[in-house]
Amino acid sequence: MIQLIAQASDQGQQASPLGALFFPVVLLGVMYLLMIRPQQRRVKRQRAMIESLEVGDDVMTSGGILGRITDINDDEGILTVEIAPGTTVRMVRQGIARRLVEEDYGDGDEGPIQGADEQS
């Protein structure tokens, strides 16, 4: 009886090398699908948004400042952003977190620089 148990345990411990590689390969595949691929998509969308910025776009910087693009220097990759009437800042393109659309403004707001059009 003891010999049968010993033989059964010896047979159960022998695993194929293919079975030993199955779990890590599946784990890497799941990690790629859940973590790496979505991050690559976000980076690609952000890069496309930064490249498509134009003068007059309302934007939010990565620091949370709202403004309107007044000038773009493509050679240096520098934007001039008006953050208040008469106040401009120069910044690199990568400093823009997102482009604002009308839905981002509150009720009745004209945009991030209210009253800027009346002074021009």
N, CA, C and O atoms as a Tinker XYZ file with bonds, in Angstrom:
   480  protein
     1  N      0.821000   -1.187000    0.000000    73     2
     2  CA     0.000000    0.000000    0.000000    64     1     3
     3  C      0.868000    1.256000    0.000000    63     2     4     5
     4  O      0.572000    2.208000   -0.722000    81     3
     5  N      1.926000    1.270000    0.792000    73     3     6
     6  CA     2.812000    2.426000    0.877000    64     5     7
     7  C      3.536000    2.629000   -0.456000    63     6     8     9
     8  O      3.778000    3.762000   -0.874000    81     7
     9  N      3.878000    1.517000   -1.119000    73     7    10
    10  CA     4.543000    1.646000   -2.404000    64     9    11
    11  C      3.618000    2.287000   -3.455000    63    10    12    13
    12  O      4.086000    3.063000   -4.288000    81    11
    13  N      2.349000    1.980000   -3.427000    73    11    14
    14  CA     1.397000    2.568000   -4.372000    64    13    15
    15  C      1.267000    4.077000   -4.159000    63    14    16    17
    16  O      1.187000    4.842000   -5.120000    81    15
    17  N      1.246000    4.494000   -2.899000    73    15    18
    18  CA     1.142000    5.929000   -2.598000    64    17    19
    19  C      2.404000    6.651000   -3.056000    63    18    20    21
    20  O      2.320000    7.746000   -3.611000    81    19
    21  N      3.572000    6.053000   -2.831000    73    19    22
    22  CA     4.837000    6.659000   -3.246000    64    21    23
    23  C      4.901000    6.765000   -4.769000    63    22    24    25
    24  O      5.350000    7.781000   -5.299000    81    23
    25  N      4.455000    5.725000   -5.473000    73    23    26
    26  CA     4.464000    5.776000   -6.935000    64    25    27
    27  C      3.496000    6.844000   -7.460000    63    26    28    29
    28  O      3.804000    7.546000   -8.423000    81    27
    29  N      2.345000    6.960000   -6.831000    73    27    30
    30  CA     1.351000    7.943000   -7.260000    64    29    31
    31  C      1.873000    9.361000   -7.042000    63    30    32    33
    32  O      1.650000   10.234000   -7.881000    81    31
    33  N      2.569000    9.606000   -5.917000    73    31    34
    34  CA     3.086000   10.941000   -5.659000    64    33    35
    35  C      4.237000   11.277000   -6.602000    63    34    36    37
    36  O      4.383000   12.438000   -6.983000    81    35
    37  N      5.062000   10.301000   -6.993000    73    35    38
    38  CA     6.140000   10.534000   -7.941000    64    37    39
    39  C      5.582000   10.901000   -9.314000    63    38    40    41
    40  O      6.140000   11.764000   -9.991000    81    39
    41  N      4.515000   10.275000   -9.728000    73    39    42
    42  CA     3.921000   10.558000  -11.027000    64    41    43
    43  C      3.252000   11.937000  -11.041000    63    42    44    45
    44  O      3.258000   12.609000  -12.072000    81    43
    45  N      2.685000   12.359000   -9.932000    73    43    46
    46  CA     1.996000   13.643000   -9.854000    64    45    47
    47  C      2.968000   14.815000   -9.855000    63    46    48    49
    48  O      2.574000   15.911000  -10.254000    81    47
    49  N      4.186000   14.648000   -9.439000    73    47    50
    50  CA     5.147000   15.737000   -9.352000    64    49    51
    51  C      5.838000   16.010000  -10.681000    63    50    52    53
    52  O      6.449000   17.067000  -10.841000    81    51
    53  N      5.764000   15.121000  -11.605000    73    51    54
    54  CA     6.404000   15.323000  -12.894000    64    53    55
    55  C      5.489000   16.186000  -13.771000    63    54    56    57
    56  O      4.455000   15.726000  -14.255000    81    55
    57  N      5.895000   17.447000  -13.961000    73    55    58
    58  CA     5.118000   18.361000  -14.801000    64    57    59
    59  C      5.886000   18.625000  -16.085000    63    58    60    61
    60  O      7.117000   18.620000  -16.106000    81    59
    61  N      5.146000   18.852000  -17.138000    73    59    62
    62  CA     5.804000   19.123000  -18.419000    64    61    63
    63  C      6.361000   20.551000  -18.406000    63    62    64    65
    64  O      5.787000   21.429000  -17.760000    81    63
    65  N      7.459000   20.790000  -19.102000    73    63    66
    66  CA     8.013000   22.140000  -19.173000    64    65    67
    67  C      7.041000   23.121000  -19.845000    63    66    68    69
    68  O      7.048000   24.314000  -19.542000    81    67
    69  N      6.221000   22.616000  -20.742000    73    67    70
    70  CA     5.241000   23.466000  -21.399000    64    69    71
    71  C      4.205000   23.982000  -20.390000    63    70    72    73
    72  O      3.798000   25.142000  -20.450000    81    71
    73  N      3.792000   23.132000  -19.486000    73    71    74
    74  CA     2.838000   23.535000  -18.451000    64    73    75
    75  C      3.441000   24.546000  -17.490000    63    74    76    77
    76  O      2.724000   25.407000  -16.979000    81    75
    77  N      4.739000   24.463000  -17.232000    73    75    78
    78  CA     5.406000   25.396000  -16.329000    64    77    79
    79  C      5.504000   26.790000  -16.954000    63    78    80    81
    80  O      5.536000   27.779000  -16.222000    81    79
    81  N      5.552000   26.894000  -18.267000    73    79    82
    82  CA     5.636000   28.181000  -18.941000    64    81    83
    83  C      4.269000   28.794000  -19.228000    63    82    84    85
    84  O      4.176000   29.985000  -19.526000    81    83
    85  N      3.231000   28.013000  -19.143000    73    83    86
    86  CA     1.892000   28.471000  -19.489000    64    85    87
    87  C      1.430000   29.632000  -18.598000    63    86    88    89
    88  O      0.976000   30.657000  -19.106000    81    87
    89  N      1.543000   29.478000  -17.295000    73    87    90
    90  CA     1.052000   30.502000  -16.369000    64    89    91
    91  C      1.792000   31.839000  -16.528000    63    90    92    93
    92  O      1.126000   32.870000  -16.620000    81    91
    93  N      3.125000   31.877000  -16.566000    73    91    94
    94  CA     3.793000   33.184000  -16.751000    64    93    95
    95  C      3.455000   33.853000  -18.084000    63    94    96    97
    96  O      3.338000   35.077000  -18.144000    81    95
    97  N      3.297000   33.075000  -19.145000    73    95    98
    98  CA     2.953000   33.654000  -20.442000    64    97    99
    99  C      1.552000   34.253000  -20.399000    63    98   100   101
   100  O      1.331000   35.349000  -20.913000    81    99
   101  N      0.619000   33.555000  -19.799000    73    99   102
   102  CA    -0.744000   34.065000  -19.670000    64   101   103
   103  C     -0.751000   35.318000  -18.796000    63   102   104   105
   104  O     -1.452000   36.280000  -19.108000    81   103
   105  N      0.016000   35.319000  -17.712000    73   103   106
   106  CA     0.093000   36.471000  -16.818000    64   105   107
   107  C      0.660000   37.688000  -17.550000    63   106   108   109
   108  O      0.142000   38.792000  -17.388000    81   107
   109  N      1.704000   37.511000  -18.345000    73   107   110
   110  CA     2.261000   38.620000  -19.116000    64   109   111
   111  C      1.258000   39.138000  -20.153000    63   110   112   113
   112  O      1.172000   40.345000  -20.378000    81   111
   113  N      0.514000   38.249000  -20.772000    73   111   114
   114  CA    -0.504000   38.661000  -21.735000    64   113   115
   115  C     -1.600000   39.486000  -21.093000    63   114   116   117
   116  O     -2.037000   40.489000  -21.657000    81   115
   117  N     -2.043000   39.078000  -19.929000    73   115   118
   118  CA    -3.081000   39.824000  -19.210000    64   117   119
   119  C     -2.549000   41.194000  -18.785000    63   118   120   121
   120  O     -3.254000   42.196000  -18.903000    81   119
   121  N     -1.311000   41.242000  -18.291000    73   119   122
   122  CA    -0.718000   42.525000  -17.900000    64   121   123
   123  C     -0.627000   43.465000  -19.095000    63   122   124   125
   124  O     -0.906000   44.658000  -18.971000    81   123
   125  N     -0.240000   42.938000  -20.247000    73   123   126
   126  CA    -0.153000   43.770000  -21.442000    64   125   127
   127  C     -1.515000   44.340000  -21.801000    63   126   128   129
   128  O     -1.632000   45.532000  -22.083000    81   127
   129  N     -2.544000   43.502000  -21.795000    73   127   130
   130  CA    -3.874000   43.948000  -22.190000    64   129   131
   131  C     -4.495000   44.925000  -21.195000    63   130   132   133
   132  O     -5.221000   45.833000  -21.600000    81   131
   133  N     -4.225000   44.757000  -19.908000    73   131   134
   134  CA    -4.864000   45.586000  -18.892000    64   133   135
   135  C     -4.071000   46.833000  -18.519000    63   134   136   137
   136  O     -4.661000   47.814000  -18.066000    81   135
   137  N     -2.760000   46.824000  -18.695000    73   135   138
   138  CA    -1.957000   47.944000  -18.227000    64   137   139
   139  C     -1.192000   48.656000  -19.338000    63   138   140   141
   140  O     -1.308000   49.874000  -19.469000    81   139
   141  N     -0.440000   47.955000  -20.113000    73   139   142
   142  CA     0.475000   48.576000  -21.058000    64   141   143
   143  C     -0.260000   49.144000  -22.267000    63   142   144   145
   144  O     -0.005000   50.281000  -22.665000    81   143
   145  N     -1.147000   48.389000  -22.842000    73   143   146
   146  CA    -1.836000   48.840000  -24.062000    64   145   147
   147  C     -2.711000   50.073000  -23.822000    63   146   148   149
   148  O     -2.655000   50.996000  -24.635000    81   147
   149  N     -3.515000   50.145000  -22.757000    73   147   150
   150  CA    -4.282000   51.377000  -22.520000    64   149   151
   151  C     -3.386000   52.601000  -22.307000    63   150   152   153
   152  O     -3.731000   53.699000  -22.745000    81   151
   153  N     -2.251000   52.426000  -21.646000    73   151   154
   154  CA    -1.338000   53.549000  -21.443000    64   153   155
   155  C     -0.765000   54.026000  -22.777000    63   154   156   157
   156  O     -0.624000   55.230000  -22.992000    81   155
   157  N     -0.438000   53.101000  -23.668000    73   155   158
   158  CA     0.065000   53.482000  -24.987000    64   157   159
   159  C     -0.991000   54.259000  -25.769000    63   158   160   161
   160  O     -0.661000   55.201000  -26.491000    81   159
   161  N     -2.246000   53.875000  -25.632000    73   159   162
   162  CA    -3.332000   54.590000  -26.309000    64   161   163
   163  C     -3.464000   56.007000  -25.771000    63   162   164   165
   164  O     -3.633000   56.950000  -26.544000    81   163
   165  N     -3.387000   56.171000  -24.434000    73   163   166
   166  CA    -3.483000   57.498000  -23.836000    64   165   167
   167  C     -2.345000   58.395000  -24.317000    63   166   168   169
   168  O     -2.572000   59.561000  -24.639000    81   167
   169  N     -1.140000   57.868000  -24.368000    73   167   170
   170  CA     0.016000   58.639000  -24.826000    64   169   171
   171  C     -0.170000   59.057000  -26.276000    63   170   172   173
   172  O      0.140000   60.193000  -26.634000    81   171
   173  N     -0.667000   58.162000  -27.110000    73   171   174
   174  CA    -0.876000   58.468000  -28.531000    64   173   175
   175  C     -1.936000   59.555000  -28.703000    63   174   176   177
   176  O     -1.762000   60.460000  -29.520000    81   175
   177  N     -3.045000   59.476000  -27.934000    73   175   178
   178  CA    -4.093000   60.494000  -28.012000    64   177   179
   179  C     -3.576000   61.853000  -27.538000    63   178   180   181
   180  O     -3.880000   62.876000  -28.152000    81   179
   181  N     -2.794000   61.877000  -26.449000    73   179   182
   182  CA    -2.245000   63.123000  -25.920000    64   181   183
   183  C     -1.295000   63.755000  -26.936000    63   182   184   185
   184  O     -1.337000   64.966000  -27.155000    81   183
   185  N     -0.444000   62.947000  -27.553000    73   183   186
   186  CA     0.502000   63.448000  -28.558000    64   185   187
   187  C     -0.256000   64.038000  -29.754000    63   186   188   189
   188  O      0.119000   65.095000  -30.263000    81   187
   189  N     -1.314000   63.364000  -30.199000    73   187   190
   190  CA    -2.105000   63.864000  -31.330000    64   189   191
   191  C     -2.798000   65.176000  -30.967000    63   190   192   193
   192  O     -2.874000   66.083000  -31.796000    81   191
   193  N     -3.305000   65.287000  -29.734000    73   191   194
   194  CA    -3.961000   66.514000  -29.298000    64   193   195
   195  C     -2.963000   67.666000  -29.266000    63   194   196   197
   196  O     -3.284000   68.769000  -29.708000    81   195
   197  N     -1.761000   67.429000  -28.750000    73   195   198
   198  CA    -0.746000   68.475000  -28.660000    64   197   199
   199  C     -0.339000   68.942000  -30.055000    63   198   200   201
   200  O     -0.148000   70.139000  -30.275000    81   199
   201  N     -0.206000   68.018000  -30.990000    73   199   202
   202  CA     0.185000   68.382000  -32.349000    64   201   203
   203  C     -0.917000   69.147000  -33.084000    63   202   204   205
   204  O     -0.620000   69.905000  -34.006000    81   203
   205  N     -2.167000   68.967000  -32.701000    73   203   206
   206  CA    -3.271000   69.602000  -33.415000    64   205   207
   207  C     -3.687000   70.946000  -32.812000    63   206   208   209
   208  O     -4.664000   71.539000  -33.269000    81   207
   209  N     -2.974000   71.438000  -31.803000    73   207   210
   210  CA    -3.330000   72.719000  -31.191000    64   209   211
   211  C     -3.178000   73.850000  -32.209000    63   210   212   213
   212  O     -2.263000   73.849000  -33.033000    81   211
   213  N     -4.099000   74.814000  -32.131000    73   211   214
   214  CA    -4.094000   75.952000  -33.046000    64   213   215
   215  C     -4.300000   77.235000  -32.261000    63   214   216   217
   216  O     -4.766000   77.211000  -31.121000    81   215
   217  N     -3.951000   78.356000  -32.878000    73   215   218
   218  CA    -4.185000   79.667000  -32.262000    64   217   219
   219  C     -5.689000   79.834000  -32.061000    63   218   220   221
   220  O     -6.481000   79.537000  -32.955000    81   219
   221  N     -6.068000   80.306000  -30.895000    73   219   222
   222  CA    -7.482000   80.504000  -30.564000    64   221   223
   223  C     -8.080000   79.375000  -29.752000    63   222   224   225
   224  O     -9.190000   79.518000  -29.240000    81   223
   225  N     -7.375000   78.240000  -29.615000    73   223   226
   226  CA    -7.890000   77.128000  -28.812000    64   225   227
   227  C     -7.835000   77.482000  -27.333000    63   226   228   229
   228  O     -6.850000   78.044000  -26.853000    81   227
   229  N     -8.905000   77.147000  -26.616000    73   227   230
   230  CA    -8.920000   77.277000  -25.167000    64   229   231
   231  C     -8.322000   76.003000  -24.593000    63   230   232   233
   232  O     -8.711000   74.901000  -24.979000    81   231
   233  N     -7.369000   76.152000  -23.662000    73   231   234
   234  CA    -6.628000   75.007000  -23.150000    64   233   235
   235  C     -6.515000   75.068000  -21.629000    63   234   236   237
   236  O     -6.730000   76.110000  -21.009000    81   235
   237  N     -6.177000   73.936000  -21.058000    73   235   238
   238  CA    -5.828000   73.858000  -19.641000    64   237   239
   239  C     -4.410000   73.315000  -19.572000    63   238   240   241
   240  O     -4.101000   72.294000  -20.185000    81   239
   241  N     -3.550000   73.996000  -18.827000    73   239   242
   242  CA    -2.175000   73.540000  -18.699000    64   241   243
   243  C     -2.113000   72.389000  -17.705000    63   242   244   245
   244  O     -3.078000   72.124000  -16.988000    81   243
   245  N     -0.978000   71.710000  -17.665000    73   243   246
   246  CA    -0.829000   70.612000  -16.715000    64   245   247
   247  C     -0.814000   71.127000  -15.279000    63   246   248   249
   248  O     -0.995000   70.347000  -14.344000    81   247
   249  N     -0.599000   72.430000  -15.092000    73   247   250
   250  CA    -0.667000   73.027000  -13.758000    64   249   251
   251  C     -2.068000   73.472000  -13.385000    63   250   252   253
   252  O     -2.289000   73.947000  -12.271000    81   251
   253  N     -3.027000   73.324000  -14.309000    73   251   254
   254  CA    -4.417000   73.665000  -14.021000    64   253   255
   255  C     -4.804000   75.078000  -14.409000    63   254   256   257
   256  O     -5.905000   75.518000  -14.080000    81   255
   257  N     -3.940000   75.800000  -15.096000    73   255   258
   258  CA    -4.237000   77.168000  -15.512000    64   257   259
   259  C     -5.006000   77.122000  -16.827000    63   258   260   261
   260  O     -4.635000   76.405000  -17.756000    81   259
   261  N     -6.088000   77.905000  -16.887000    73   259   262
   262  CA    -6.909000   77.970000  -18.094000    64   261   263
   263  C     -6.479000   79.172000  -18.917000    63   262   264   265
   264  O     -6.157000   80.221000  -18.359000    81   263
   265  N     -6.470000   79.034000  -20.229000    73   263   266
   266  CA    -6.087000   80.144000  -21.088000    64   265   267
   267  C     -6.433000   79.872000  -22.533000    63   266   268   269
   268  O     -7.030000   78.852000  -22.877000    81   267
   269  N     -6.035000   80.829000  -23.379000    73   267   270
   270  CA    -6.293000   80.740000  -24.812000    64   269   271
   271  C     -4.966000   80.915000  -25.546000    63   270   272   273
   272  O     -4.193000   81.821000  -25.233000    81   271
   273  N     -4.709000   80.055000  -26.511000    73   271   274
   274  CA    -3.467000   80.130000  -27.280000    64   273   275
   275  C     -3.525000   81.350000  -28.190000    63   274   276   277
   276  O     -4.471000   81.517000  -28.959000    81   275
   277  N     -2.486000   82.217000  -28.095000    73   275   278
   278  CA    -2.442000   83.408000  -28.931000    64   277   279
   279  C     -1.346000   83.339000  -29.984000    63   278   280   281
   280  O     -1.405000   84.059000  -30.980000    81   279
   281  N     -0.343000   82.484000  -29.780000    73   279   282
   282  CA     0.750000   82.376000  -30.750000    64   281   283
   283  C      1.395000   81.008000  -30.611000    63   282   284   285
   284  O      1.473000   80.450000  -29.516000    81   283
   285  N      1.855000   80.475000  -31.737000    73   283   286
   286  CA     2.543000   79.183000  -31.741000    64   285   287
   287  C      3.843000   79.336000  -32.508000    63   286   288   289
   288  O      3.841000   79.793000  -33.651000    81   287
   289  N      4.949000   78.958000  -31.890000    73   287   290
   290  CA     6.248000   78.936000  -32.544000    64   289   291
   291  C      6.602000   77.463000  -32.759000    63   290   292   293
   292  O      7.109000   76.803000  -31.853000    81   291
   293  N      6.336000   76.960000  -33.950000    73   291   294
   294  CA     6.559000   75.540000  -34.242000    64   293   295
   295  C      8.029000   75.160000  -34.225000    63   294   296   297
   296  O      8.375000   74.027000  -33.891000    81   295
   297  N      8.905000   76.107000  -34.587000    73   295   298
   298  CA    10.339000   75.798000  -34.616000    64   297   299
   299  C     10.870000   75.429000  -33.236000    63   298   300   301
   300  O     11.661000   74.495000  -33.101000    81   299
   301  N     10.435000   76.161000  -32.212000    73   299   302
   302  CA    10.907000   75.919000  -30.849000    64   301   303
   303  C      9.936000   75.083000  -30.031000    63   302   304   305
   304  O     10.286000   74.611000  -28.949000    81   303
   305  N      8.717000   74.892000  -30.533000    73   303   306
   306  CA     7.717000   74.147000  -29.777000    64   305   307
   307  C      7.161000   74.945000  -28.612000    63   306   308   309
   308  O      6.778000   74.376000  -27.590000    81   307
   309  N      7.117000   76.269000  -28.764000    73   307   310
   310  CA     6.667000   77.166000  -27.695000    64   309   311
   311  C      5.297000   77.738000  -28.053000    63   310   312   313
   312  O      5.054000   78.129000  -29.194000    81   311
   313  N      4.418000   77.781000  -27.074000    73   311   314
   314  CA     3.103000   78.399000  -27.225000    64   313   315
   315  C      3.053000   79.650000  -26.361000    63   314   316   317
   316  O      3.677000   79.710000  -25.302000    81   315
   317  N      2.310000   80.643000  -26.817000    73   315   318
   318  CA     2.005000   81.792000  -25.971000    64   317   319
   319  C      0.537000   81.654000  -25.600000    63   318   320   321
   320  O     -0.330000   81.569000  -26.469000    81   319
   321  N      0.269000   81.633000  -24.296000    73   319   322
   322  CA    -1.090000   81.412000  -23.801000    64   321   323
   323  C     -1.510000   82.631000  -22.982000    63   322   324   325
   324  O     -0.817000   83.042000  -22.051000    81   323
   325  N     -2.654000   83.195000  -23.346000    73   323   326
   326  CA    -3.210000   84.310000  -22.588000    64   325   327
   327  C     -4.043000   83.730000  -21.454000    63   326   328   329
   328  O     -5.031000   83.033000  -21.686000    81   327
   329  N     -3.627000   84.029000  -20.214000    73   327   330
   330  CA    -4.314000   83.457000  -19.052000    64   329   331
   331  C     -5.261000   84.448000  -18.400000    63   330   332   333
   332  O     -6.109000   84.052000  -17.601000    81   331
   333  N     -5.132000   85.730000  -18.725000    73   331   334
   334  CA    -6.028000   86.785000  -18.275000    64   333   335
   335  C     -5.910000   87.902000  -19.297000    63   334   336   337
   336  O     -4.925000   87.952000  -20.033000    81   335
   337  N     -6.882000   88.797000  -19.364000    73   335   338
   338  CA    -6.772000   89.885000  -20.350000    64   337   339
   339  C     -5.462000   90.656000  -20.157000    63   338   340   341
   340  O     -5.217000   91.247000  -19.105000    81   339
   341  N     -4.634000   90.633000  -21.196000    73   339   342
   342  CA    -3.358000   91.335000  -21.153000    64   341   343
   343  C     -2.218000   90.575000  -20.492000    63   342   344   345
   344  O     -1.101000   91.090000  -20.440000    81   343
   345  N     -2.456000   89.372000  -19.988000    73   343   346
   346  CA    -1.425000   88.570000  -19.330000    64   345   347
   347  C     -1.172000   87.310000  -20.136000    63   346   348   349
   348  O     -2.063000   86.477000  -20.301000    81   347
   349  N      0.065000   87.175000  -20.643000    73   347   350
   350  CA     0.400000   85.997000  -21.427000    64   349   351
   351  C      1.581000   85.276000  -20.799000    63   350   352   353
   352  O      2.406000   85.884000  -20.117000    81   351
   353  N      1.650000   83.993000  -21.035000    73   351   354
   354  CA     2.782000   83.175000  -20.605000    64   353   355
   355  C      3.252000   82.362000  -21.796000    63   354   356   357
   356  O      2.463000   81.979000  -22.660000    81   355
   357  N      4.552000   82.107000  -21.824000    73   355   358
   358  CA     5.119000   81.238000  -22.853000    64   357   359
   359  C      5.351000   79.886000  -22.222000    63   358   360   361
   360  O      5.814000   79.791000  -21.086000    81   359
   361  N      5.032000   78.849000  -22.951000    73   359   362
   362  CA     5.202000   77.495000  -22.416000    64   361   363
   363  C      5.435000   76.510000  -23.552000    63   362   364   365
   364  O      5.120000   76.786000  -24.710000    81   363
   365  N      5.989000   75.360000  -23.201000    73   363   366
   366  CA     6.212000   74.319000  -24.205000    64   365   367
   367  C      4.886000   73.611000  -24.489000    63   366   368   369
   368  O      3.981000   73.597000  -23.655000    81   367
   369  N      4.795000   73.032000  -25.668000    73   367   370
   370  CA     3.566000   72.327000  -26.065000    64   369   371
   371  C      3.190000   71.232000  -25.074000    63   370   372   373
   372  O      2.010000   71.047000  -24.773000    81   371
   373  N      4.179000   70.509000  -24.567000    73   371   374
   374  CA     3.903000   69.382000  -23.674000    64   373   375
   375  C      3.299000   69.831000  -22.346000    63   374   376   377
   376  O      2.833000   68.993000  -21.573000    81   375
   377  N      3.295000   71.131000  -22.064000    73   375   378
   378  CA     2.693000   71.643000  -20.843000    64   377   379
   379  C      1.186000   71.747000  -20.912000    63   378   380   381
   380  O      0.544000   72.072000  -19.913000    81   379
   381  N      0.607000   71.477000  -22.069000    73   379   382
   382  CA    -0.847000   71.532000  -22.225000    64   381   383
   383  C     -1.430000   70.167000  -21.862000    63   382   384   385
   384  O     -1.071000   69.144000  -22.445000    81   383
   385  N     -2.331000   70.179000  -20.893000    73   383   386
   386  CA    -2.954000   68.927000  -20.454000    64   385   387
   387  C     -4.122000   68.541000  -21.351000    63   386   388   389
   388  O     -4.297000   67.370000  -21.688000    81   387
   389  N     -4.929000   69.548000  -21.740000    73   387   390
   390  CA    -6.061000   69.229000  -22.608000    64   389   391
   391  C     -6.619000   70.473000  -23.269000    63   390   392   393
   392  O     -6.387000   71.595000  -22.819000    81   391
   393  N     -7.351000   70.255000  -24.334000    73   391   394
   394  CA    -8.056000   71.323000  -25.034000    64   393   395
   395  C     -9.456000   71.393000  -24.440000    63   394   396   397
   396  O    -10.118000   70.372000  -24.254000    81   395
   397  N     -9.892000   72.602000  -24.147000    73   395   398
   398  CA   -11.221000   72.779000  -23.565000    64   397   399
   399  C    -12.260000   72.914000  -24.665000    63   398   400   401
   400  O    -12.000000   73.500000  -25.716000    81   399
   401  N    -13.423000   72.372000  -24.413000    73   399   402
   402  CA   -14.560000   72.506000  -25.318000    64   401   403
   403  C    -15.676000   73.185000  -24.555000    63   402   404   405
   404  O    -15.573000   73.349000  -23.339000    81   403
   405  N    -16.731000   73.582000  -25.225000    73   403   406
   406  CA   -17.798000   74.352000  -24.589000    64   405   407
   407  C    -18.406000   73.647000  -23.382000    63   406   408   409
   408  O    -18.839000   74.311000  -22.440000    81   407
   409  N    -18.449000   72.325000  -23.391000    73   407   410
   410  CA   -19.047000   71.592000  -22.275000    64   409   411
   411  C    -18.221000   71.733000  -20.998000    63   410   412   413
   412  O    -18.735000   71.505000  -19.903000    81   411
   413  N    -16.931000   72.110000  -21.129000    73   411   414
   414  CA   -16.066000   72.252000  -19.965000    64   413   415
   415  C    -16.356000   73.522000  -19.181000    63   414   416   417
   416  O    -15.962000   73.628000  -18.019000    81   415
   417  N    -17.045000   74.499000  -19.798000    73   415   418
   418  CA   -17.334000   75.755000  -19.126000    64   417   419
   419  C    -18.631000   75.626000  -18.352000    63   418   420   421
   420  O    -19.486000   74.799000  -18.671000    81   419
   421  N    -18.760000   76.445000  -17.346000    73   419   422
   422  CA   -19.983000   76.444000  -16.553000    64   421   423
   423  C    -21.118000   77.087000  -17.323000    63   422   424   425
   424  O    -20.969000   77.420000  -18.499000    81   423
   425  N    -22.255000   77.263000  -16.661000    73   423   426
   426  CA   -23.424000   77.862000  -17.296000    64   425   427
   427  C    -23.161000   79.324000  -17.636000    63   426   428   429
   428  O    -22.870000   80.132000  -16.754000    81   427
   429  N    -23.263000   79.656000  -18.912000    73   427   430
   430  CA   -23.151000   81.036000  -19.349000    64   429   431
   431  C    -21.733000   81.558000  -19.455000    63   430   432   433
   432  O    -21.552000   82.713000  -19.838000    81   431
   433  N    -20.736000   80.785000  -19.142000    73   431   434
   434  CA   -19.352000   81.249000  -19.265000    64   433   435
   435  C    -18.973000   81.315000  -20.733000    63   434   436   437
   436  O    -19.412000   80.502000  -21.547000    81   435
   437  N    -18.137000   82.317000  -21.056000    73   435   438
   438  CA   -17.685000   82.485000  -22.427000    64   437   439
   439  C    -16.417000   81.705000  -22.698000    63   438   440   441
   440  O    -16.090000   81.463000  -23.859000    81   439
   441  N    -15.716000   81.317000  -21.701000    73   439   442
   442  CA   -14.440000   80.645000  -21.872000    64   441   443
   443  C    -13.528000   80.991000  -20.708000    63   442   444   445
   444  O    -13.965000   81.621000  -19.745000    81   443
   445  N    -12.285000   80.593000  -20.786000    73   443   446
   446  CA   -11.384000   80.816000  -19.677000    64   445   447
   447  C    -11.008000   82.283000  -19.482000    63   446   448   449
   448  O    -10.675000   82.682000  -18.366000    81   447
   449  N    -11.053000   83.093000  -20.535000    73   447   450
   450  CA   -10.678000   84.494000  -20.416000    64   449   451
   451  C    -11.928000   85.317000  -20.695000    63   450   452   453
   452  O    -12.187000   85.696000  -21.838000    81   451
   453  N    -12.682000   85.586000  -19.674000    73   451   454
   454  CA   -13.926000   86.316000  -19.869000    64   453   455
   455  C    -13.627000   87.778000  -20.103000    63   454   456   457
   456  O    -12.823000   88.389000  -19.398000    81   455
   457  N    -14.283000   88.325000  -21.096000    73   455   458
   458  CA   -14.122000   89.729000  -21.393000    64   457   459
   459  C    -12.909000   90.044000  -22.258000    63   458   460   461
   460  O    -12.684000   91.214000  -22.568000    81   459
   461  N    -12.132000   89.073000  -22.652000    73   459   462
   462  CA   -10.937000   89.335000  -23.449000    64   461   463
   463  C    -11.306000   89.850000  -24.844000    63   462   464   465
   464  O    -10.588000   90.676000  -25.406000    81   463
   465  N    -12.412000   89.372000  -25.400000    73   463   466
   466  CA   -12.805000   89.794000  -26.749000    64   465   467
   467  C    -13.284000   91.247000  -26.754000    63   466   468   469
   468  O    -13.134000   91.930000  -27.767000    81   467
   469  N    -13.856000   91.736000  -25.651000    73   467   470
   470  CA   -14.361000   93.097000  -25.610000    64   469   471
   471  C    -13.235000   94.116000  -25.564000    63   470   472   473
   472  O    -13.402000   95.239000  -26.041000    81   471
   473  N    -12.081000   93.743000  -24.992000    73   471   474
   474  CA   -10.979000   94.675000  -24.844000    64   473   475
   475  C    -10.151000   94.784000  -26.102000    63   474   476   477
   476  O     -9.475000   95.793000  -26.299000    81   475
   477  N    -10.180000   93.785000  -26.957000    73   475   478
   478  CA    -9.315000   93.767000  -28.151000    64   477   479
   479  C     -9.747000   94.771000  -29.164000    63   478   480
   480  O     -9.129000   94.885000  -30.223000    81   479
